[in-house]
Amino acid sequence: MTHDAGVDGPLELIPIDDDAWRLCDQRAGVNDAEFVVAYIERGDDGFDAVWMSGPRRRSHHATLEDCVARGERLRHAGEVSTSSRPIPIAHFPPARAT
């Protein structure tokens, strides 16, 4: 059973119990480390998330939808690469002794 919190993409909320969920990326295999994006728990005044990647591992959100939106941003940021092709290095044959 999944929870629909405005999830319209590859992310899915999978309930752990009545007040806790796993936010999972369905593009990754179940046994892949990238599958679980975050663990989310309902708190007294919102939702607390523990992220499996990124620089800030814990965050607090007003709604479950906010948690999903952050997960989508984190996944999108991980997909955007700023790397470029390697710079070619010229290769010359060894000099001949004359």
Secondary structure, DSSP 8 states (H G I E B T S, - for coil): --B-SS--SSEEEEEEETTEEEEEETTS-TTSTTSEEEEEEEETTEEEEEESSSS--EEEESSHHHHHHHHHHHHHHHH-------------------
